[in-house]
């Protein structure tokens, strides 16, 4: 299996930078949301909490959390938050972008979120799932049948 070559957080940072640029270059699409910073902070905190909980689940069973080294997976994590989503870290990264879009208060920023979801799905998640299915077989197929890819 071909391993992904870009950490997903790189996409998040890149798109957040584009959101800042859009806000500065195209102010025509700005909207005013009272306490946008507070809404953004809450969503960011939820996303960060998901990252911590997800990462802890991987560390507890001593398997790789790095999406670039799926080939080093030693255990299929299905407990805790992974009982509700097969990819809670990618959900968290999406929440980071939602927080950035709200903070930017620019409608165009929200248009960057769907391409992120599509890119992560095809460049990260599907290759990871193919590998995990090869590695864990029926155990992964059963898990995949029970738990949604995103939420």
C-alpha positions as CSV (number, residue, x, y, z in Angstrom):
1,X,0.0,0.0,0.0
2,X,1.2,3.5,-0.8
3,X,1.6,5.5,2.4
4,X,0.4,9.1,2.5
5,X,3.3,11.6,2.4
6,X,1.7,14.7,4.1
7,X,0.6,15.0,7.7
8,X,-3.0,16.1,7.8
9,X,-2.2,19.0,10.1
10,X,-0.2,20.5,7.2
11,X,-3.5,20.8,5.3
12,X,-5.2,22.4,8.3
13,X,-2.4,25.0,8.7
14,X,-2.3,25.7,4.9
15,X,-6.1,26.2,4.7
16,X,-6.1,28.3,7.9
17,X,-3.5,30.6,6.3
18,X,-5.6,30.8,3.1
19,X,-8.6,31.8,5.3
20,X,-6.5,34.6,6.8
21,X,-5.4,35.7,3.3
22,X,-9.0,35.6,2.0
23,X,-10.2,37.7,5.0
24,X,-7.5,40.3,4.2
25,X,-7.8,40.3,0.4
26,X,-11.6,39.9,0.0
27,X,-13.3,41.8,2.8
28,X,-16.5,42.0,0.7
29,X,-17.6,38.6,2.1
30,X,-17.2,39.5,5.8
31,X,-20.0,39.0,8.2
32,X,-20.3,40.2,11.8
33,X,-20.7,37.6,14.5
34,X,-20.7,38.9,18.0
35,X,-18.2,36.9,20.1
36,X,-16.8,35.1,17.1
37,X,-13.6,34.7,19.0
38,X,-15.5,32.9,21.8
39,X,-17.3,30.5,19.5
40,X,-14.1,29.8,17.7
41,X,-12.3,29.1,21.0
42,X,-15.0,26.7,22.2
43,X,-14.9,24.8,18.9
44,X,-11.1,24.8,18.9
45,X,-11.2,23.4,22.5
46,X,-13.6,20.6,21.5
47,X,-11.3,19.7,18.6
48,X,-8.2,19.8,20.8
49,X,-10.0,17.6,23.4
50,X,-10.8,15.1,20.7
51,X,-7.2,15.0,19.6
52,X,-6.0,14.4,23.2
53,X,-8.6,11.6,23.8
54,X,-7.9,10.0,20.4
55,X,-4.1,10.1,20.8
56,X,-4.4,8.7,24.4
57,X,-6.3,5.7,23.1
58,X,-3.5,4.9,20.7
59,X,-0.8,5.4,23.4
60,X,-2.6,3.1,25.8
61,X,-2.2,0.2,23.4
62,X,1.2,1.3,22.3
63,X,0.4,1.6,18.6
64,X,1.3,4.3,16.1
65,X,-0.8,7.5,15.9
66,X,1.1,8.8,13.0
67,X,-1.0,8.6,9.8
68,X,2.2,8.4,7.7
69,X,3.3,5.2,9.4
70,X,0.1,3.1,9.3
71,X,2.3,0.2,8.4
72,X,3.5,0.2,12.0
73,X,0.0,-0.4,13.4
74,X,0.0,-3.1,16.0
75,X,-3.5,-2.8,17.4
76,X,-7.0,-1.9,16.1
77,X,-8.3,0.8,18.4
78,X,-12.1,0.5,18.6
79,X,-12.9,1.6,22.2
80,X,-13.7,5.0,23.6
81,X,-14.2,7.7,21.1
82,X,-13.4,5.2,18.3
83,X,-16.7,3.5,19.2
84,X,-18.4,6.6,17.6
85,X,-16.1,7.5,14.8
86,X,-13.4,5.7,12.9
87,X,-11.5,8.9,12.4
88,X,-12.1,11.3,15.3
89,X,-8.7,13.1,14.7
90,X,-9.9,14.1,11.2
91,X,-13.2,15.2,12.7
92,X,-11.1,17.3,15.1
93,X,-9.0,18.8,12.3
94,X,-12.3,19.7,10.5
95,X,-13.4,21.4,13.7
96,X,-10.2,23.4,13.7
97,X,-11.1,24.7,10.3
98,X,-14.6,25.5,11.3
99,X,-13.2,27.5,14.2
100,X,-10.8,29.3,11.9
101,X,-13.6,30.1,9.5
102,X,-15.8,31.5,12.2
103,X,-12.9,33.5,13.6
104,X,-12.2,35.0,10.1
105,X,-15.9,36.0,9.8
106,X,-15.6,35.6,6.1
107,X,-18.2,33.5,4.2
108,X,-15.5,32.3,1.7
109,X,-13.5,30.6,4.4
110,X,-16.3,28.1,4.9
111,X,-15.9,27.1,1.2
112,X,-12.5,25.6,2.1
113,X,-13.9,23.0,4.5
114,X,-15.5,20.6,2.0
115,X,-12.4,20.3,-0.2
116,X,-10.5,19.5,3.0
117,X,-12.9,16.7,3.9
118,X,-12.7,15.3,0.4
119,X,-8.9,15.5,0.3
120,X,-8.5,13.8,3.7
121,X,-11.0,11.1,2.8
122,X,-9.2,10.2,-0.5
123,X,-5.6,10.9,0.4
124,X,-5.6,9.7,4.0
125,X,-8.6,7.8,5.2
126,X,-9.2,5.4,2.3
127,X,-5.5,4.4,2.0
128,X,-5.4,3.9,5.8
129,X,-8.6,1.8,5.7
130,X,-7.2,-0.4,2.8
131,X,-4.1,-1.1,4.8
132,X,-6.0,-1.7,8.1
133,X,-8.3,-4.1,6.3
134,X,-5.3,-6.0,5.0
135,X,-3.7,-6.1,8.4
136,X,-6.7,-6.8,10.6
137,X,-9.0,-8.5,8.1
138,X,-12.5,-9.4,9.4
139,X,-11.9,-7.5,12.7
140,X,-11.5,-4.3,10.7
141,X,-14.4,-5.1,8.3
142,X,-16.7,-5.7,11.3
143,X,-15.6,-2.4,12.9
144,X,-16.1,-0.6,9.6
145,X,-19.6,-2.0,9.3
146,X,-20.5,-0.8,12.9
147,X,-18.8,2.6,13.1
148,X,-19.1,5.6,10.7
149,X,-16.1,6.9,8.9
150,X,-16.6,10.5,10.2
151,X,-19.4,10.7,12.7
